[in-house]
Amino acid sequence: MRRTIARALTGPLAAPLALVAAAALVPLAQPAPASADSVVIGGRPVRSVDSPWVVAVSSRDRFGGMRAGQFCGGVVVAPTKVLTAAHCLSREVLGAPPEQVRDLHVIAGREQLLGSGGQEIPVQDAKVAPTYDPRTNSADLAVLTLSKALPASHVIRTASQGDTAYRTGAAAEVYGWGDTTGAGTYAYALRAAPVQVLADDVCARAYPGGVGGRYEPSTMLCAGDEKGGHDACQGDSGGPLVAGGRLIGLVSWGSGCGRADSPGVYTRVSAVLRSMGDRL
């Protein structure tokens, strides 16, 4: 199931959005307001000082102020560059092209969405990976250019192809402000959940194609918990998957949340950046 639940917008920039929670595939973007504080399935609270490279992608104009406009996650990979999921910038999610969203920001250095700390920095430019395929979610990556540089301490290193961080069984963590239960319980505080990198054949069996989607190992990475209970969920799209202190994936899609037989699927960051010539 693609993990996007788009909600209707109000005001002069409003546009009809498809509510695709019941569809077979759902990218993980942000839906309706939240009411509790316990994100990513099976997660724990984390402090922004310990993970300054995690940011929220926000538009109050499109999503309202109850959660500071947060609708996706992102990760800082250079002082003025943030990676997020390409599907977060789709018309289905935003209701308009990103350049028409007047207040597209990233919120950095703030674990509590409604807190007063950190910075809210306007997005100056948004570039979707040229090979992104919205039908399959292959190469689900976009680069946001910020109008102001963040400190170098906010940057996380991306793992290169062949890095041991990608090895099967590697311990990893996924970060976000999304659904904490799989039933629409959204977090206001940043959380992280422990998962492990899974073998490509495990994901290929889980997602062989058809209604459930197809896993493509060339641009995708699979991670989860063999017993279930730990996963990303709606609202976590674009957030980082980190192993060994290095960025290896971006939350992209999956079937349900926290299910042992349906692990989370992530953008394989090293492969997609390489296809873009490693140019951010």
C-alpha positions as CSV (number, residue, x, y, z in Angstrom):
1,M,0.0,0.0,0.0
2,R,1.4,3.4,-0.9
3,R,1.5,5.4,2.2
4,T,0.1,8.7,1.3
5,I,-3.1,10.0,2.8
6,A,-3.8,13.4,1.2
7,R,-6.3,15.6,2.9
8,A,-8.5,18.3,1.3
9,L,-7.2,21.8,1.4
10,T,-9.1,25.0,2.2
11,G,-8.6,28.6,1.1
12,P,-7.7,30.2,-2.3
13,L,-5.0,27.7,-3.2
14,A,-7.1,24.7,-2.4
15,A,-7.3,21.9,-5.0
16,P,-9.0,18.5,-4.8
17,L,-6.7,15.8,-3.5
18,A,-7.1,12.1,-3.9
19,L,-7.7,10.2,-0.6
20,V,-5.8,7.0,-1.3
21,A,-5.7,5.3,2.1
22,A,-7.7,2.5,0.6
23,A,-5.6,2.2,-2.5
24,A,-3.2,-0.7,-2.9
25,L,-0.1,1.5,-2.7
26,V,0.3,4.6,-0.5
27,P,3.4,6.8,-0.2
28,L,3.9,8.0,3.4
29,A,2.9,11.7,3.3
30,Q,0.9,13.6,5.9
31,P,-2.8,13.4,6.4
32,A,-5.1,14.8,9.0
33,P,-4.2,16.4,12.4
34,A,-2.7,14.3,15.1
35,S,-3.9,13.7,18.7
36,A,-1.0,11.8,20.4
37,D,2.7,11.7,20.8
38,S,4.1,8.3,20.0
39,V,5.5,8.2,16.1
40,V,6.9,5.7,13.8
41,I,5.4,2.4,14.8
42,G,7.2,1.1,17.9
43,G,9.2,4.2,18.3
44,R,10.9,6.2,21.1
45,P,11.3,10.0,21.6
46,V,14.6,11.5,20.3
47,R,16.1,14.9,20.8
48,S,16.9,17.2,17.9
49,V,20.3,17.8,19.4
50,D,21.1,14.1,18.9
51,S,19.8,14.0,15.4
52,P,20.0,17.5,14.0
53,W,19.9,16.3,10.4
54,V,16.2,15.2,10.7
55,V,13.9,18.0,9.5
56,A,10.2,18.4,9.0
57,V,8.9,19.6,5.6
58,S,6.1,22.0,6.2
59,S,3.4,24.2,4.6
60,R,0.8,25.8,6.9
61,D,-0.9,27.2,3.9
62,R,-1.6,23.7,2.5
63,F,-1.9,21.7,5.7
64,G,-2.8,24.1,8.5
65,G,-1.1,25.1,11.7
66,M,-2.1,22.3,14.1
67,R,1.1,20.4,13.4
68,A,3.1,23.4,12.2
69,G,2.2,22.4,8.6
70,Q,4.3,19.2,8.7
71,F,3.4,16.8,6.0
72,C,6.7,14.9,5.3
73,G,10.1,14.4,6.7
74,G,13.5,15.2,5.3
75,V,17.2,14.9,6.0
76,V,20.0,17.5,5.7
77,V,22.9,16.3,3.5
78,A,24.6,19.6,2.9
79,P,24.2,23.0,4.6
80,T,21.6,24.2,2.0
81,K,20.4,20.7,0.8
82,V,17.7,18.5,2.2
83,L,16.6,15.2,0.7
84,T,12.9,14.1,0.9
85,A,10.7,11.7,-1.0
86,A,9.7,12.8,-4.5
87,H,6.1,11.8,-3.9
88,C,5.9,14.4,-1.1
89,L,6.1,17.1,-3.8
90,S,3.4,15.6,-6.1
91,R,0.2,17.4,-7.0
92,E,-1.6,14.6,-5.2
93,V,-0.1,15.6,-1.9
94,L,0.4,19.4,-2.3
95,G,-2.5,20.1,-4.6
96,A,-0.2,22.2,-6.8
97,P,3.4,22.2,-8.1
98,P,5.9,22.9,-5.3
99,E,6.9,26.2,-6.8
100,Q,3.3,27.4,-6.3
101,V,3.3,26.6,-2.6
102,R,3.9,30.0,-1.0
103,D,5.2,28.8,2.3
104,L,7.2,25.6,1.7
105,H,9.7,25.4,4.6
106,V,11.8,22.9,6.4
107,I,11.8,23.0,10.2
108,A,15.2,22.2,11.6
109,G,16.4,21.7,15.2
110,R,13.0,21.3,16.6
111,E,11.7,17.9,17.9
112,Q,8.4,19.3,19.1
113,L,6.5,20.5,16.0
114,L,4.7,23.2,18.0
115,G,7.8,24.2,20.0
116,S,9.6,27.5,19.6
117,G,13.1,26.3,19.1
118,G,15.0,25.6,15.9
119,Q,14.6,27.3,12.6
120,E,12.0,27.5,9.8
121,I,13.8,28.0,6.5
122,P,12.0,28.7,3.2
123,V,12.7,26.2,0.4
124,Q,14.3,28.1,-2.5
125,D,14.1,25.3,-5.1
126,A,12.9,21.7,-5.4
127,K,14.3,19.2,-7.8
128,V,12.8,15.7,-8.3
129,A,15.1,12.9,-9.4
130,P,14.8,12.7,-13.2
131,T,14.3,8.9,-13.1
132,Y,11.5,9.1,-10.5
133,D,8.5,7.0,-11.6
134,P,5.3,7.8,-9.7
135,R,3.6,4.6,-10.9
136,T,6.2,2.4,-9.2
137,N,7.7,4.8,-6.7
138,S,11.2,3.9,-8.2
139,A,13.8,6.6,-7.5
140,D,11.5,8.3,-5.0
141,L,13.9,11.2,-4.1
142,A,13.8,15.0,-4.3
143,V,16.4,17.6,-3.4
144,L,15.3,20.8,-1.6
145,T,17.6,23.8,-1.8
146,L,17.2,26.1,1.3
147,S,17.3,29.8,1.2
148,K,19.7,29.9,4.1
149,A,22.5,27.5,5.1
150,L,22.2,25.3,8.2
151,P,25.3,24.7,10.3
152,A,27.6,22.0,9.2
153,S,26.8,20.1,12.4
154,H,23.3,19.4,11.0
155,V,24.6,17.4,8.0
156,I,24.7,13.6,7.9
157,R,26.9,11.7,5.6
158,T,25.3,9.6,3.0
159,A,26.5,6.0,2.6
160,S,28.1,5.1,-0.7
161,Q,27.2,2.1,-2.8
162,G,28.6,-1.0,-1.3
163,D,28.9,0.6,2.2
164,T,28.6,-2.0,5.0
165,A,25.6,0.1,6.3
166,Y,23.6,-1.6,3.5
167,R,24.5,-5.2,4.5
168,T,21.6,-7.5,5.3
169,G,20.9,-7.5,9.1
170,A,22.5,-4.1,9.7
171,A,20.8,-2.3,12.6
172,A,19.1,0.9,11.5
173,E,16.7,3.5,12.8
174,V,13.9,5.4,11.0
175,Y,12.9,8.9,12.1
176,G,9.7,10.8,11.8
177,W,6.6,12.6,13.1
178,G,4.0,10.3,11.4
179,D,1.3,7.8,12.5
180,T,2.3,6.0,15.6
181,T,-0.3,3.2,15.5
182,G,-1.3,2.7,11.9
183,A,-4.8,4.1,12.8
184,G,-4.3,7.8,12.4
185,T,-2.6,8.7,15.7
186,Y,0.0,11.3,14.6
187,A,2.9,12.6,16.7
188,Y,3.9,16.1,17.6
189,A,7.3,15.0,18.8
190,L,10.1,13.5,16.8
191,R,10.6,9.8,17.3
192,A,12.7,6.9,16.0
193,A,12.1,3.2,15.6
194,P,14.7,0.4,15.4
195,V,14.6,-1.7,12.3
196,Q,17.1,-3.9,10.4
197,V,18.1,-4.0,6.8
198,L,16.5,-6.9,5.1
199,A,17.6,-9.0,2.2
200,D,16.3,-8.1,-1.3
201,D,14.7,-11.5,-1.7
202,V,12.7,-11.0,1.4
203,C,11.2,-7.8,0.0
204,A,10.8,-9.3,-3.5
205,R,8.6,-12.0,-1.9
206,A,6.6,-9.4,0.1
207,Y,6.1,-7.2,-3.0
208,P,6.1,-9.3,-6.2
209,G,4.0,-6.8,-8.1
210,G,0.3,-6.4,-8.9
211,V,-1.9,-4.8,-6.3
212,G,0.7,-4.9,-3.5
213,G,3.4,-3.1,-5.6
214,R,6.8,-4.3,-6.9
215,Y,10.0,-4.1,-5.0
216,E,12.9,-2.9,-7.3
217,P,16.3,-3.5,-5.6
218,S,18.1,-1.2,-8.0
219,T,16.4,1.9,-6.4
220,M,14.8,0.6,-3.3
221,L,15.9,-0.8,0.1
222,C,13.9,-2.8,2.5
223,A,13.9,-2.6,6.3
224,G,11.7,-3.8,9.1
225,D,11.3,-6.1,12.1
226,E,10.9,-9.8,11.4
227,K,8.4,-10.0,14.3
228,G,6.6,-6.8,13.2
229,G,5.9,-3.8,15.5
230,H,8.6,-1.4,14.2
231,D,8.1,0.6,11.0
232,A,7.5,3.9,9.4
233,C,3.9,4.9,8.7
234,Q,1.8,7.7,7.2
235,G,3.3,11.1,7.7
236,D,6.9,9.7,7.8
237,S,7.5,9.9,4.0
238,G,10.9,11.4,3.1
239,G,12.3,10.8,6.6
240,P,15.7,9.2,7.0
241,L,16.7,5.6,7.5
242,V,20.1,5.7,9.2
243,A,22.6,2.8,9.8
244,G,26.1,3.1,11.3
245,G,25.7,6.9,11.5
246,R,25.1,7.2,7.7
247,L,22.1,7.9,5.6
248,I,21.0,4.8,3.6
249,G,17.3,5.4,2.8
250,L,14.3,7.7,2.7
251,V,10.8,6.5,3.8
252,S,8.9,5.7,0.6
253,W,6.1,3.1,0.7
254,G,4.8,-0.2,2.1
255,S,1.8,-2.2,2.9
256,G,0.2,-1.3,6.2
257,C,2.4,-0.3,9.1
258,G,4.4,-2.5,11.4
259,R,3.4,-5.8,9.8
260,A,6.0,-8.6,9.9
261,D,5.1,-9.8,6.4
262,S,5.1,-6.3,4.8
263,P,8.4,-4.5,5.6
264,G,8.9,-0.8,4.9
265,V,10.3,0.1,1.5
266,Y,12.8,3.0,1.3
267,T,14.6,4.9,-1.5
268,R,18.1,3.5,-1.9
269,V,19.8,6.9,-1.6
270,S,23.2,6.0,-2.9
271,A,21.8,4.5,-6.1
272,V,19.5,7.4,-6.9
273,L,22.1,10.1,-6.1
274,R,24.6,8.2,-8.3
275,S,22.0,8.2,-11.2
276,M,21.8,12.0,-10.7
277,G,25.6,12.3,-11.0
278,D,25.9,12.8,-7.2
279,R,25.0,16.4,-7.9
280,L,22.8,18.0,-5.3
